[in-house]
Amino acid sequence: AKAAGALALVISGAGPTLCALCASEVTANAVSAALADVYARVNIGATTRATQIAADGARVTFTA
């Protein structure tokens, strides 16, 4: 992630979520692709997403 431009990377709890902080959308897409490539090279399935921080803060959602 760092080599692709991420400012930081954290593991959520014991995994399996990784979250990288990036300065731009272009960098976020590059980091997402780089991480997907690492997992693919070791034959581990993964889903990557480049997202944005919600400007209005966190929200609680419920599904019924």
N, CA, C and O of each residue as an XYZ file, in Angstrom:
256
protein
N       0.830     -1.192      0.000
C       0.000      0.000      0.000
C       0.877      1.259      0.000
O       0.617      2.214     -0.732
N       1.901      1.238      0.822
C       2.786      2.410      0.896
C       3.488      2.653     -0.440
O       3.599      3.792     -0.891
N       3.959      1.577     -1.065
C       4.644      1.715     -2.356
C       3.713      2.280     -3.425
O       4.168      2.925     -4.369
N       2.400      2.036     -3.277
C       1.422      2.550     -4.241
C       0.962      3.957     -3.893
O       0.209      4.568     -4.653
N       1.414      4.491     -2.729
C       1.098      5.879     -2.399
C       0.236      6.102     -1.174
O      -0.075      7.248     -0.850
N      -0.162      5.037     -0.479
C      -1.011      5.213      0.710
C      -0.256      5.974      1.792
O       0.951      5.803      1.962
N      -0.981      6.813      2.517
C      -0.405      7.537      3.641
C      -0.300      6.642      4.867
O       0.625      6.779      5.667
N      -1.254      5.724      5.012
C      -1.289      4.804      6.144
C      -2.175      3.624      5.787
O      -2.989      3.697      4.867
N      -2.007      2.531      6.529
C      -2.837      1.345      6.342
C      -3.078      0.734      7.718
O      -2.155      0.613      8.524
N      -4.323      0.350      7.979
C      -4.659     -0.296      9.244
C      -5.397     -1.597      8.962
O      -6.053     -1.746      7.932
N      -5.278     -2.539      9.900
C      -6.042     -3.770      9.859
C      -7.166     -3.615     10.861
O      -6.920     -3.272     12.017
N      -8.385     -3.860     10.442
C      -9.544     -3.719     11.317
C      -9.664     -4.945     12.207
O      -9.939     -6.047     11.731
N      -9.456     -4.743     13.498
C      -9.544     -5.856     14.436
C      -8.530     -6.928     14.101
O      -7.360     -6.626     13.863
N      -8.961     -8.164     14.080
C      -8.085     -9.278     13.724
C      -8.136     -9.539     12.222
O      -7.598    -10.541     11.752
N      -8.763     -8.668     11.478
C      -8.916     -8.837     10.043
C     -10.345     -9.260      9.760
O     -11.110     -9.415     10.712
N     -10.738     -9.448      8.573
C      -9.931     -9.453      7.366
C      -9.886     -8.110      6.635
O      -9.409     -8.042      5.502
N     -10.375     -7.044      7.270
C     -10.452     -5.754      6.588
C      -9.165     -4.954      6.711
O      -8.615     -4.807      7.803
N      -8.690     -4.437      5.583
C      -7.588     -3.480      5.556
C      -8.173     -2.150      5.108
O      -9.057     -2.120      4.251
N      -7.696     -1.065      5.670
C      -8.161      0.267      5.285
C      -6.948      1.153      5.077
O      -6.147      1.345      5.992
N      -6.813      1.691      3.873
C      -5.680      2.558      3.546
C      -6.166      3.999      3.414
O      -7.209      4.256      2.812
N      -5.416      4.925      3.972
C      -5.717      6.347      3.868
C      -4.885      6.917      2.737
O      -3.664      6.762      2.708
N      -5.566      7.585      1.794
C      -4.892      8.131      0.617
C      -5.252      9.600      0.444
O      -6.307     10.043      0.899
N      -4.382     10.351     -0.209
C      -4.589     11.783     -0.379
C      -5.458     12.139     -1.580
O      -5.933     13.270     -1.678
N      -5.674     11.195     -2.496
C      -6.476     11.510     -3.681
C      -7.191     10.258     -4.185
O      -6.856      9.133     -3.814
N      -8.171     10.486     -5.028
C      -8.903      9.376     -5.629
C      -7.987      8.543     -6.531
O      -8.090      7.317     -6.570
N      -7.100      9.214     -7.246
C      -6.166      8.511     -8.134
C      -5.284      7.566     -7.314
O      -5.085      6.411     -7.691
N      -4.763      8.057     -6.202
C      -3.929      7.224     -5.340
C      -4.740      6.085     -4.732
O      -4.257      4.956     -4.653
N      -5.967      6.371     -4.303
C      -6.819      5.337     -3.720
C      -7.053      4.206     -4.720
O      -7.013      3.033     -4.350
N      -7.292      4.549     -5.966
C      -7.488      3.524     -6.996
C      -6.206      2.721     -7.224
O      -6.268      1.508     -7.425
N      -5.049      3.383     -7.196
C      -3.769      2.688     -7.376
C      -3.498      1.745     -6.209
O      -3.029      0.625     -6.412
N      -3.790      2.192     -4.989
C      -3.586      1.351     -3.806
C      -4.531      0.161     -3.842
O      -4.129     -0.963     -3.540
N      -5.778      0.398     -4.205
C      -6.755     -0.686     -4.307
C      -6.285     -1.743     -5.299
O      -6.362     -2.939     -5.016
N      -5.807     -1.317     -6.440
C      -5.315     -2.248     -7.457
C      -4.067     -2.986     -6.978
O      -3.923     -4.182     -7.230
N      -3.173     -2.291     -6.295
C      -1.946     -2.920     -5.803
C      -2.260     -3.988     -4.759
O      -1.667     -5.067     -4.781
N      -3.180     -3.700     -3.851
C      -3.550     -4.683     -2.841
C      -4.250     -5.884     -3.472
O      -4.002     -7.023     -3.078
N      -5.119     -5.638     -4.444
C      -5.784     -6.738     -5.145
C      -4.751     -7.629     -5.830
O      -4.891     -8.851     -5.841
N      -3.721     -7.021     -6.396
C      -2.672     -7.782     -7.076
C      -1.901     -8.664     -6.093
O      -1.590     -9.813     -6.406
N      -1.592     -8.135     -4.914
C      -0.875     -8.924     -3.907
C      -1.681    -10.163     -3.537
O      -1.139    -11.268     -3.499
N      -2.960     -9.989     -3.268
C      -3.801    -11.131     -2.910
C      -3.914    -12.123     -4.066
O      -3.868    -13.333     -3.845
N      -4.059    -11.631     -5.284
C      -4.171    -12.514     -6.449
C      -2.897    -13.343     -6.635
O      -2.967    -14.520     -6.989
N      -1.741    -12.731     -6.399
C      -0.469    -13.450     -6.574
C      -0.312    -14.605     -5.606
O       0.401    -15.564     -5.901
N      -0.963    -14.533     -4.458
C      -0.865    -15.633     -3.492
C      -2.155    -16.454     -3.440
O      -2.388    -17.217     -2.502
N      -2.988    -16.279     -4.472
C      -4.222    -17.057     -4.628
C      -5.181    -16.947     -3.445
O      -5.757    -17.940     -3.000
N      -5.340    -15.722     -2.945
C      -6.314    -15.454     -1.891
C      -7.379    -14.531     -2.487
O      -7.064    -13.467     -3.020
N      -8.632    -14.948     -2.391
C      -9.718    -14.117     -2.897
C      -9.833    -12.825     -2.088
O      -9.667    -12.833     -0.868
N     -10.114    -11.738     -2.760
C     -10.249    -10.447     -2.086
C     -11.158     -9.536     -2.889
O     -11.251     -9.651     -4.111
N     -11.821     -8.640     -2.196
C     -12.616     -7.591     -2.825
C     -12.024     -6.262     -2.393
O     -11.831     -6.025     -1.200
N     -11.738     -5.396     -3.348
C     -11.195     -4.082     -3.007
C     -12.164     -2.995     -3.449
O     -12.910     -3.149     -4.416
N     -12.127     -1.895     -2.711
C     -12.971     -0.747     -3.031
C     -12.208      0.521     -2.704
O     -11.521      0.595     -1.686
N     -12.328      1.509     -3.558
C     -11.817      2.852     -3.261
C     -13.047      3.693     -2.921
O     -13.920      3.893     -3.766
N     -13.112      4.178     -1.697
C     -14.270      4.940     -1.241
C     -13.829      6.290     -0.694
O     -12.636      6.590     -0.638
N     -14.802      7.101     -0.291
C     -14.506      8.414      0.286
C     -15.058      8.494      1.701
O     -16.006      7.795      2.059
N     -14.449      9.352      2.489
C     -14.953      9.615      3.833
C     -16.249     10.402      3.702
O     -16.328     11.324      2.890
N     -17.265     10.055      4.485
C     -18.546     10.769      4.455
C     -18.359     12.144      5.105
O     -18.001     12.230      6.280
N     -18.593     13.190      4.365
C     -18.414     14.547      4.871
C     -19.372     14.864      6.024
O     -19.075     15.719      6.859
N     -20.498     14.189      6.072
C     -21.473     14.460      7.132
C     -21.308     13.513      8.317
O     -22.170     13.484      9.195
N     -20.227     12.742      8.365
C     -19.940     11.892      9.509
C     -20.568     10.516      9.421
O     -21.211     10.162      8.433
N     -20.363      9.749     10.485
C     -20.857      8.379     10.532
C     -22.370      8.359     10.723
O     -22.952      9.252     11.339
N     -22.987      7.312     10.176
C     -24.425      7.129     10.316
C     -24.693      5.699     10.734
O     -23.951      4.789     10.366
N     -25.741      5.498     11.494
C     -26.186      4.153     11.865
C     -27.323      3.788     10.913
O     -28.293      4.531     10.766
N     -27.181      2.630     10.273
C     -28.239      2.174      9.371
C     -28.748      0.832      9.870
O     -27.995      0.043     10.441
N     -30.001      0.588      9.653
C     -30.615     -0.667     10.062
C     -31.257     -1.314      8.860
O     -31.811     -0.634      7.996
N     -31.181     -2.633      8.806
C     -31.895     -3.377      7.774
C     -32.837     -4.350      8.467
O     -32.501     -4.948      9.489
N     -34.015     -4.493      7.891
C     -35.007     -5.378      8.495
C     -35.105     -6.665      7.737
O     -35.892     -7.538      8.102
